[in-house]
Amino acid sequence: MANYSFWALGKSQVSVSGGGQLDGVSQGDGSHLVGLSITLNSNSWEQIDVRDRGSDTNFDDNDGNQRLNGGQSFDGVNYSNNTRIEAEYEFMLLDPSTGLTYRVISVNFNNSSPTYGTIEGLAFVGEFPPVGVALEVISAQEGPSGGTAVSQDDIAAPPCFTPGTKIRTPNGTRAVETLEVGDLVQTMHNGAQPLRWIGRCPVGPDKMAMSAAFVPVRICAGAFGQGHPRRDLLVSQQHRILIRSWQAEVILGERDVLAAAVHLLNGASVSLAMDVKETEYFHLQFDQHEVIYSEGLATESFNPGADALAAIPWESQEELSLLFPEVDFTQGTPMTAACRIAKRHEAQVLARDGVSLHFPLTSRQ
């Protein structure tokens, strides 16, 4: 038996063009959506806890072992413990303004007749599409299942710093927990900038045990070159690290890219810190998205974003909606990413090449 959690957006937060709807039709394969547009109207992601009575942690279709792990509320509806849940169909979304595509999994609570007749929400593989942008449904299919089954680790999940992390300021480094709104922090591109918001959230043993998504990533000292970082660094899984390499320039057309820590795991110098049973996550927000220095490693600040962030993955907004529900991030000032954001497969290629070619991935000084 395996327990896991993932995040999804309720269908009340999604619009479908042409009077369409997410709810399935006779075969529940999503084909009724092809050619229509889907718009996410908010970043109100909600967590779903699953108990799989089998041995896998894949979220897929036609798996009678997938049940809700306890009574839960989703998109304003209460569901009882042990309710069966499935990934009824999947589809691909295209952002016509950027050419980026997103893989989407429909979430079906088995509470209707036929059981596949309703879709209660959407989960996203790898990264989230932008909010407020009409995205074209370019393909759809039954499932996922079998070879296309989606591991819960691949479903977009909760970026941030942990206590003790030293942040570079104009007057030297300071532990992240000692920073206050208004304090100046040194940025890569814009010099010293004042902090406009600091978010913090404790993650206790219960929450850590409930979802692997809250387990921090440990980046060992020197993992990305000498002094990068200066000592072991713990960050949340979706916190992005600035990677500077010739591989990035060859593969992505830019030498500097931001990659989520979890996408750079190698089981050695970058790995999940499974020994950490509780921590506290900090978010540092400036007037714009910045690259700052934590333990000497170039990393991103928090990017609240809004509808204008069409080309930027939305793990950050999802995380804040989950950990800081009292803040309405849909009203944040639109920001442009400080650097190109690498998608999961791109980051993994960079990490793989960096190891196999013996050219270490390095971040700027």
Buried (B, 14 or more C-beta within 10 A) or exposed (E): EBBBBBBBBBBBBBEBBEEBBBBBEEEBBBBBBBEBBBBBBBBBBBBBBBBBEEEBBBBBBEBEBBBBBEEBEBBEEEBEEEBBBBBBBBBBBBBEEEEBBBBBBBBBBBBBEEBBBBBBBBBBBBBBBBBBBBBBBBBBBBBBBEEBBBBBBBBBBBBBBBBBBBBBBEEEBBEBBEBEEEBBBBBBEEEEBEBBBBBBBEBEEEBBEBBBBBBBBBBBBBBBBEBBBBBBBBBBBBBBBBBBBEBBEEBBEEBBBBBBBBBBBEEEBBBBBEEBEEBBBBBBBBEBBBBBBBBBBBBBBBBBBBBBBBBBBBBBBBBBBBBBEEBEBBEBEBBEBBBBBBBBEBBBBBBEBBBEEEEBBBBBE
